[in-house]
């Protein structure tokens, strides 16, 4: 891959209407109101293009690996009950929460091969997605996913302070493969993933995850949960 390819990445189709609006408003402001406003609009248009970028990803293909469903920072690893609308029972599972700021890629990717069991939308608030209570109170789209070995995971797209639109293309009984694109959240947001019982996360709080590439857990490993520290 050339240096140009790393910069000129594809744009998600959901972004084109927003980019067009930003560009038109920028032109109107610059020509009809004041040139400085046009330059400000141009910067915002460039940011909009950057926000909706949709780069290719190289997904590890070994069986048993669960890859990150989103780009962002791991903010929490805690026991939590999956969203009730998925019908996965009252027992807590290990939940990994990934916070996406407005500069992260916001395209979501499937964590593992398998089949979609349920895809449930839940209306709610638009609290700061970094808060723990956002998992229960914010607008969300929750996915129940059966793995090839019969175990199940869940992953959830959660709206945030700025996000006002969750896009999800998954349907019940749909076969999926790890790393495939399945949706997008505009603009800042969070994605949670609930691991199967007894599976330890291979990431640490504070670590940056790359959607479709970073391995969050290994179903075939007995390695204990990892810890991490900032080193200088």
URCOR-V846307 format. One line per field, one symbol per residue. phi: phi as a letter, one per 30 degrees, with the letter a starting at -180 (. if undefined). A space follows every 10 residues. Layout:
BEGIN
phi->???
END
This chain:
BEGIN
phi->.dddddcdcd cddddeeddd dedddddddd cccaeedddd dddddddded dcdbddbcce cddjdccdda dkcdcbbbda deedddicjc ddbdcccbcc ddcddcdcbd dadkbdcabb cbdadbdedd dddddccdea bcccbcdedj dbbbbbdbdb dcdbaccbcd beiddbbejd dblabccdab bcbcddeicc dcbbdjddcc eibdddabdc ccddedcbad cb
END
